[in-house]
Amino acid sequence: MHEPLHRIDHGTRTIDGVPVRVTELVWPDGGRSVEVHRTDTAVDLTADGCFDTPPTDTQIRALLHDTPHTGTNGGGDDEPPADSPFGVYRCEAEVIVVVPPLLEGDPVLDIHLAAAGGGTPGRAYADTTWLYEVHLDGTPVCSGADLRSGGIPHTHTDMAAVLAVFLATDPHTPPRLRPHTDRLTVWAENTLHPGD
């Protein structure tokens, strides 16, 4: 693994009483990724995947509260288990994108992504297969290895937005995600078409 060329300190914040430090890494190929560490324990909250840009307090709060549940697939009786493509491909998510809530009390909704064969957060890839898991409150509700970027290069965050558009419109979207289609659509539009 390569070492970053530069580390840019974005300072410390206290989120829900927990002190965290945000650090941006600049890689030799020009890619960038942002890590979040607890300053009291030195735990890397982004060990499973970094951000493409400095995270908001809401995104950091989601990392602090994102504890995987065991013994459940997060769905009802009508949903099959969400098998992890990361286990199948023996890799970890490279980026975790938190979709902001539309309403107070909305559960944490995040999309975990990795480029098959490995990728650098912040770098755009064409003709790439993407692995993904979508979580609600830390519980996987759907996953796959069927997302492709085609001939147009996309970053991890771009592909999360493409997936969000698909999940917001597909009639086979898991029942637990259906109440969040507006949320997915609004976030995807703001991500793919900023300033429109």
N, C-alpha and C positions, 0 to 999 in steps of 0.2 A: 504494500500500500504506500502511496506517495505521501510525503509530508506537505502541508500547505505552505505556500510562499509567504503569506502574511496572515496575521490574526488581528482583526479589528475589534476592539473592546467596545460593546454598546452599553456597558455599565451594568449596575445591579438594580434590581427592583424587588419589592416585597409584594408577593401575591398571596392573599389569604394567610398572611403571617409567615410565609415561607420566603426566605431570601434566595434569589436566583441571579445568575450572571448570564448575559447574552453575548456570545462571541461569534463574529462572522469570519469564516475561513475563505481565503482566496487560494485557489488551486493552480498548479502549473499550467493547466490547459485553459485557464481563464474562467473556469466555473467557480461558483460561489455556493457556500452552504452556511447555515446558521445553526449553532448549537446552543442549548440551554442547560446549565448545570446548577444544581442546588449549591449554594455557597456554604451551608452549614454541614453538609455531608459529602460534598464533592460528587454526588451522583449525577451522571449524565442523563437528563430527562429525554434527550433526543437520541439515545443509543440505538433505538429501532428505526430511526430515520430523521434526517435534519429538515429544516425549513429552507426554502429558496430565498426568502426575505426575512428581515427581523420580525419575530412574531408579536402579535398583540397580547395584551394582558389576558384576553379571553382564550387565546390559543395556549398560553402558558398555563392558565388555570385548568384547561382540558388535559394537558400533560400531567399536571399534579394529581388530577383526580381520575386519570385513565388507568384503572386497575382491572386487568382481565378477570372475568368470572370463570370459574371452573365448573364443569359438570352440566353446562347448558350451551346450546348453540345460539341462544338469543332469540329464537323464534318460537312460534306457537306450535301446536301439534301438526299444523298444516305445512310447516317448513322443514325441508331437509337440513341436516347439519351443514354449516358453512365450512367446507374443507379448506385448509390453508394452502394456497399455491406456494407460499414461501417455504413450507415444510417439504413439499414435493420437489421444488427446485433447489432446496438446501441453501437458501439465502435469507436475508432479512429485508424488511422494507427500507428503502433508501430515503424516502420522504413520507412524512405524515402531514396531510393537509386537513386542517380543521375548518369545517363549514360553519360559518357564524350562525347563531340562532336568529330567527325572525321574531320570535315571541319569547317573553320572559318565561322561564321554566322549560324551554325546549331542551331535550337531552343532547349531550355531546354527540356530534356526528362528525366522524373523521374518516378520511380515505387514506389507506396505506398503499404505497406504490413502490415498485422497483422495475427497472428495465431488465428483461431477461438477458442474462449474460453479464450484467453489471452496468451501472451508469453513474454519472456524477451529477448530483443535484445542481440545478441551475443551467445545465447544459442541454441543448436541444438535440433530439435524435429522430431520424427518419427511418422508415422501414424497420421498426422495432416492435417486438411483442412486449407488452407490459403486464406485470403481475399486480393484482390488487386485492384488497380486502376493504370492505366498508363496515365500520363499527358504529353502533349506537350505545352510548354509555359504556364503552369498553368491551362490548360483546359483538363478535362478528355476526353480521346478518347476511352478507353475500360476499362471494369472492370468485376469482377466476384468473385465467391466463389467456383470455380471448380478446384482449384489447390491443389494437394495432395502430401505430401512428401513420402508416402509409408513406407516401412520398414526401409529405410535408414535415419538416422537423418540428418537434414539440418538446417542451420541458416536462418534468414530472407534474408540475402544477397545471400546465395546459391539459395534460392527459387526464388529470383528476377532474377538470372541468368538462372535458369531452365525455367522460364516464358519467358525470352528474347529469348532463343533458340526456344521455341515454336512459339512465335510471328514472328520470323524471317523466319520461314519455313512454317507456316500454310497458305493455300490459302485463308482462311477467315479472315485474319488479316485486321483490318480497313484500308481503303484507306489512311488515313493521316499518318499511321505508315509505310506503304510500302516503302517510300523513305528512311527509316531508318533501313532497315533490315541488311545491312552491319555493321552499327554502333552497333546494338543489338548483332550481332554475335561476333564481335571483343571483345566487353566488356564482354560478357558471357564466351567466351573462356579464356580470361585473368583472369576472376574471378574463374571459375571452375578448370582451369589448369594453375595456376601461374607458371611462369618460364619455360613453355614448348616452 
